[in-house]
Amino acid sequence: MPPHPISLSALLPELILLVAGCAVLLLGVATTAHRRRLAPWVTLLALVTAVVVVLFEVLITGRATRPPAAGSGLFYGSLATFVRIAALELGVLLVLVNWSAGREEERGEFLALLLFALTGLLLVAPADNLWLLFLAVELVSIPTYVLVVLSRSNAAALEAGTKYFYLGALSAAVFAYGLSFLYGVSGTASLAATTRAVVLALRDPNSLQGGLAMVGIVLSLGGLLFKIAAVPLHFYVADVYQGASSPVAGLLGFVPKLAGLIAIFKIIALTGFWDTENRAVYWLLWLLAVASMTVGNVLALRQTNIKRLLAYSGVAHAGYMLVGVLAGPLAGKALATDGVSILGNGPAAVLFYIVIYGLANLGAFAVLGLLRTRGGPCETLRDVAGLLRREPGLALLLALAMFTLMGLPPTPGFWGKFALFGSALTASRLTGDTWLIVLVIIAVLNSALAAAYYLRVIAAVLLYENDQPAYAAPREAQSIGALLCGFLILIFTFYPSGLMRAGQHATRELSEPRATAARTESPVASAVDPPFASP
Amino acid sequence: MLLPYLLLGAILFVLGLIGFVTRRNLIIMFLCTEMMFQGIILNLVAFGRYPLKGAPTFDGQVFALFLIAVAAAEAALALALVVLLYRYQGTLDANAYRMLKDE
């Protein structure tokens, strides 16, 4: 049976972003200034159109999942829909917050690269093929390196971008090396066939195939840890956040992290970890989660620069998210017979948490990006001291973002942590695994430790006096972006169940991953004649 | 016939990794990541030609081509960064760029 190709209309949102990216790139070299000023509007229009297209598909035609496209390497399921909606809506906020980022004459490139990175993010979730997964992750990464460099025209941004690029290239190589072993074990690039081969190989760890599969899994996870900034690949993160402009630092907290997490879901699903209790992968993730939380929080405690503080707190948040990855969707499947309980569905909690974290992080950086002090950007605790008297709205917004990151009870940050840790506890009850309880205890202690530095920022903003307080730059688009972040955080404070249900729906294909196996069975290569005679 | 190729690929990858960690010149460091990519490409082509089971497929060779394209994109970016950095400080020693650090 020849593989029938996926229809182009399934790729409409990605194509809109890609075409708009090229259009914006051309607008950037327009000779008249008013045409160049169109670039952000075109970017915004493209993102809004793409959101409308996706929502139309989901709500009107009622088809969240596309018909199967065997061998095309893309599988549009509920996870892809969730990532599309989350990425495009945060993309709108990112464009608003980055409205006047970069130098005036460089705006075309900047926004085009933002669109290309978002296109990559949209392609990570449907990727059903090892190579497409790698290419989508790289399509997210390479533009973000350039975005960091372009975000400010000074040596600090250049140094930050160079560090980010070099370590990124290294981690991409490690990721690709891991994928090459996984391909070697399975002999085909399709994820479904690779899962079967890897699960089979891992049953016998002493065989050549078992060894190669283990090496492949560890290397590809290692490469992806860089993307979510987890220990041991966390050391670059503070320098990059400090050197990049604040709005771009807000982007780094969401776009590469979501791409990395989805790719980690896919790599872990390859091992059949959530079905077969693979102990080696379990301990690897357990140790990484503990190390990320603890190292991130301890390093953040020492910082006086808020951008560095948020960078290290991002490392800790990556650790919390790994708790949810570890808990897995299994427990949720056993519990959620009514279909609404999120307690016990780790990946759903992770998806909820990454959206909330991305929003709060972007909100905090958007406020920092708006503030000026003594003519320069506002970065340290001393700079934001006494903000409440001068700019009460922005001060409250920054405090709200910090409370959300801290996980104070009514904020959605609390609901996210509740879901993450609850899923781990449910999983431990179902499997009788006490080490998951230890992990949750460490995570809760870490959350308490993290409160110390978040409260330092909040106290500086709300309580301290300052004779030269920071003031807001008059920028409408960024103010609107920052306000929308705060508004969405408030919505999810009072109505978290909508997002949670969406996350739960999205992870259904992870807990029953091989329902898709039969459809994605025929890889491209098996349909053609074998290229070589068997040696 | 598979193992010698895997071994050579691993040697290239590890040599690149060691070079990346020990060398401080930014161009040499980038060439080291290129060497790691060459090791990966060798790995892929070897697995495509001599599969562990079943008939050989083209998947490995296809990815090798894509990887060459990705490596070329990264090379373009690396050289642009190197030129910009040289304009700022007149050196390509990675240790010379320490503006960003913990207080």
HADDOCK unambig.tbl for C-alpha pairs under 7 A between the chains (distance, minus, plus):
assign (segid A and resid 131 and name CA) (segid B and resid 63 and name CA) 6.17 0.50 0.50
assign (segid A and resid 156 and name CA) (segid B and resid 99 and name CA) 6.58 0.50 0.50
assign (segid A and resid 156 and name CA) (segid B and resid 100 and name CA) 6.95 0.50 0.50
assign (segid A and resid 159 and name CA) (segid B and resid 97 and name CA) 6.70 0.50 0.50
assign (segid A and resid 162 and name CA) (segid B and resid 81 and name CA) 6.65 0.50 0.50
assign (segid A and resid 169 and name CA) (segid B and resid 33 and name CA) 6.85 0.50 0.50
assign (segid A and resid 170 and name CA) (segid B and resid 33 and name CA) 6.11 0.50 0.50
assign (segid A and resid 173 and name CA) (segid B and resid 36 and name CA) 6.46 0.50 0.50
assign (segid A and resid 173 and name CA) (segid B and resid 37 and name CA) 6.03 0.50 0.50
assign (segid A and resid 176 and name CA) (segid B and resid 40 and name CA) 6.99 0.50 0.50
assign (segid A and resid 177 and name CA) (segid B and resid 40 and name CA) 5.36 0.50 0.50
assign (segid A and resid 180 and name CA) (segid B and resid 40 and name CA) 6.84 0.50 0.50
assign (segid A and resid 180 and name CA) (segid B and resid 43 and name CA) 6.60 0.50 0.50
assign (segid A and resid 180 and name CA) (segid B and resid 44 and name CA) 5.61 0.50 0.50
assign (segid A and resid 184 and name CA) (segid B and resid 47 and name CA) 5.19 0.50 0.50
assign (segid A and resid 184 and name CA) (segid B and resid 51 and name CA) 6.62 0.50 0.50
assign (segid A and resid 184 and name CA) (segid B and resid 52 and name CA) 6.84 0.50 0.50
assign (segid A and resid 185 and name CA) (segid B and resid 52 and name CA) 6.64 0.50 0.50
assign (segid A and resid 187 and name CA) (segid B and resid 51 and name CA) 5.95 0.50 0.50
assign (segid A and resid 188 and name CA) (segid B and resid 59 and name CA) 6.26 0.50 0.50
assign (segid A and resid 189 and name CA) (segid B and resid 59 and name CA) 6.26 0.50 0.50
assign (segid A and resid 239 and name CA) (segid B and resid 100 and name CA) 5.44 0.50 0.50
assign (segid A and resid 239 and name CA) (segid B and resid 101 and name CA) 6.30 0.50 0.50
assign (segid A and resid 243 and name CA) (segid B and resid 100 and name CA) 6.97 0.50 0.50
assign (segid A and resid 525 and name CA) (segid B and resid 57 and name CA) 5.82 0.50 0.50
assign (segid A and resid 525 and name CA) (segid B and resid 58 and name CA) 6.29 0.50 0.50
assign (segid A and resid 525 and name CA) (segid B and resid 59 and name CA) 6.81 0.50 0.50
assign (segid A and resid 530 and name CA) (segid B and resid 55 and name CA) 6.28 0.50 0.50
assign (segid A and resid 530 and name CA) (segid B and resid 56 and name CA) 6.05 0.50 0.50
assign (segid A and resid 530 and name CA) (segid B and resid 57 and name CA) 6.05 0.50 0.50
assign (segid A and resid 531 and name CA) (segid B and resid 56 and name CA) 6.64 0.50 0.50
assign (segid A and resid 531 and name CA) (segid B and resid 57 and name CA) 6.47 0.50 0.50
assign (segid A and resid 531 and name CA) (segid B and resid 58 and name CA) 6.99 0.50 0.50
assign (segid A and resid 532 and name CA) (segid B and resid 56 and name CA) 6.26 0.50 0.50
assign (segid A and resid 534 and name CA) (segid B and resid 55 and name CA) 6.11 0.50 0.50
assign (segid A and resid 534 and name CA) (segid B and resid 56 and name CA) 6.85 0.50 0.50
